[in-house]
Each structure stands twice: as structure tokens, then as C-alpha cells.
Amino acid sequence: MLDPGIQAPDFTLPDKDGNPVTLSDFRGKKVILYFYPKDNTPGCTRQACAFAASYAAFQALGAVVIGVSKDSAASHQRFAQKYDLPFLLLSDPELEVLQAYGVWQEKKLYGKVSMGVVRTTYLINEEGVIEKVMPKVKPDTNAADILAYLQAQ
């Protein structure tokens, strides 16, 4: 995991339509960069829908929401359409950004060890510096926790 106070690693990944999106293009805005395991799974769906429900409030605060997983752009497109997700979903099948942000880790489930995405949210400030790191977030409260933090600023 990366620490607050360091420059967020820049990257370019395709969105759900295959268009390249570069993190540094959002300088001047706060960026909520959240990493999640998989489209259309129960926890990831609840987390994405919570971000969608608070999207107008994030926009009003000048914040951009970006979700990243290793799913394909086509998977993201179906996920966004099914749940009417208004924010960017970026595809990282090569795991480059997932590894750069330290969220691709060993996980244990029922005693079985595998590699996967640890649900993590980074808040990046207007200068591209990591302001806050939220590791192992809860899907149901992640969006509300970030929103409360931003509103308290």
C-alpha cells in the first residue's frame, strides 16, 4: 500500500468504452480512486451503487470517482449499464496499476490462499498527492465514509 503524502503514481487505463483515461488529467480536482475485486459480485455491486447514489454530492464537492478492477472494458460496460453507474470504471487486466498501488495481494478465504484485489480506496488531492488511504474498506460504508471526510474539510 502507498502512504499519504506521496505523489500518486500516474497511469493510463482504458475506460468501459475503451477510451484511455490518464490520472494526471484530473489535476485540480480531488480524485476518489477505489479498487475493487470484480464486477457484478455482491459486495462490489453494493459498493458501486453506493458511489453512484452519492455521485452528485461528490461532484458538488469537485471530486471525481474512478473505480478500477482487472475486469475487461466489456465487463465494465455491462456492469455500468446494468446498475446505471455514472462514474469512470477503468480496466487493468495486466495488473500494472493494481500492483503500483499495492492492492494486488495474497488473500485467504476458507483457508485457501490466492492472489486478488484488496478492496482499497485512495483519496488524491488536487496536486496529485495521496491525501488519504482507506485499506480493506467495507463495501456498504466506503462511499459514505469518503463523503463525510470530504464534507468535513
RARACOR-V655696 format. One record per residue. RES is the residue in three letters. SS is DSSP state (2 for helix, 1 for strand, 0 for the rest). PSI is psi in whole degrees, -180 to 180 (none if undefined). NEAR is the number of other ideal C-beta (glycine too) atoms within 10 Angstrom. Layout:
res,ss,psi,near
RES,SS,PSI,NEAR
RES,SS,PSI,NEAR
This chain:
res,ss,psi,near
MET,0,148,13
LEU,0,157,16
ASP,0,151,8
PRO,0,149,12
GLY,0,-10,8
ILE,0,158,9
GLN,1,131,11
ALA,0,131,21
PRO,0,129,15
ASP,0,154,12
PHE,0,164,17
THR,1,124,13
LEU,1,156,21
PRO,1,143,17
ASP,1,-172,17
LYS,0,-19,24
ASP,0,4,12
GLY,0,3,12
ASN,0,137,10
PRO,1,136,10
VAL,1,128,19
THR,1,130,10
LEU,2,-44,20
SER,2,-15,11
ASP,2,-16,13
PHE,2,13,18
ARG,0,142,12
GLY,0,-9,9
LYS,0,155,15
LYS,1,143,20
VAL,1,125,23
ILE,1,105,27
LEU,1,108,23
TYR,1,136,26
PHE,1,133,24
TYR,0,156,27
PRO,0,-50,18
LYS,0,136,15
ASP,0,148,26
ASN,0,23,13
THR,0,157,14
PRO,2,-52,8
GLY,2,-43,14
CYS,2,-35,21
THR,2,-44,18
ARG,2,-41,17
GLN,2,-48,24
ALA,2,-42,27
CYS,2,-34,16
ALA,2,-41,19
PHE,2,-39,26
ALA,2,-41,17
ALA,2,-30,11
SER,0,7,18
TYR,2,-43,16
ALA,2,-39,10
ALA,2,-40,14
PHE,2,-44,20
GLN,2,-41,14
ALA,2,-28,10
LEU,0,5,16
GLY,0,25,11
ALA,1,145,21
VAL,1,139,17
VAL,1,128,24
ILE,1,123,21
GLY,1,139,25
VAL,1,133,25
SER,1,177,25
LYS,0,3,20
ASP,0,157,24
SER,0,163,15
ALA,2,-39,17
ALA,2,-40,13
SER,2,-44,18
HIS,2,-40,24
GLN,2,-46,18
ARG,2,-43,14
PHE,2,-48,22
ALA,2,-40,21
GLN,2,-44,10
LYS,2,-39,12
TYR,2,10,15
ASP,0,53,8
LEU,0,121,21
PRO,0,-5,13
PHE,0,172,17
LEU,1,137,20
LEU,1,123,26
LEU,1,144,23
SER,1,127,23
ASP,0,64,22
PRO,0,-23,14
GLU,0,-4,10
LEU,0,14,13
GLU,2,-49,14
VAL,2,-39,22
LEU,2,-41,22
GLN,2,-39,13
ALA,2,-33,15
TYR,0,3,22
GLY,0,24,17
VAL,0,-7,26
TRP,1,105,19
GLN,1,168,14
GLU,1,133,9
LYS,1,150,13
LYS,1,132,8
LEU,1,118,8
TYR,0,39,4
GLY,0,-8,5
LYS,1,132,7
VAL,1,132,8
SER,1,168,8
MET,1,142,10
GLY,1,-180,15
VAL,1,127,21
VAL,0,119,18
ARG,0,112,20
THR,1,144,23
THR,1,133,24
TYR,1,135,24
LEU,1,121,20
ILE,1,131,23
ASN,0,-179,15
GLU,0,-21,14
GLU,0,3,10
GLY,0,17,16
VAL,1,139,12
ILE,1,120,21
GLU,1,-38,18
LYS,1,141,16
VAL,1,129,15
MET,1,93,17
PRO,0,152,13
LYS,0,51,9
VAL,0,158,19
LYS,0,130,13
PRO,0,-35,21
ASP,0,-21,12
THR,0,-6,13
ASN,2,-52,22
ALA,2,-44,26
ALA,2,-39,15
ASP,2,-44,15
ILE,2,-44,25
LEU,2,-45,18
ALA,2,-41,10
TYR,2,-47,14
LEU,2,-39,19
GLN,2,-27,10
ALA,2,-13,6
GLN,0,none,7
